[in-house]
Amino acid sequence: MRWGAIALEAVLGGGFLIVKAVDGDLDWISLLAPGVVFPLSVAVLLLTPSAARWFDR
């Protein structure tokens, strides 16, 4: 379940970037948009050892 959540967050963040790139609006400021930062931060937090222990319960 944890790896599924990590994959979902990667798809959400990557999908936002793909849409921005296709529209031609991709720049450095759009990399700091909540649509990229939030899924990336959630994926990083899910990769921590404490999250692994929580999911192994």
Buried (B, 14 or more C-beta within 10 A) or exposed (E): EEEEBBEBBBEBBEEBBEEBEEEEEBEEEBBEEEBBEBBBEBBEEBEEEEBEEEEEE
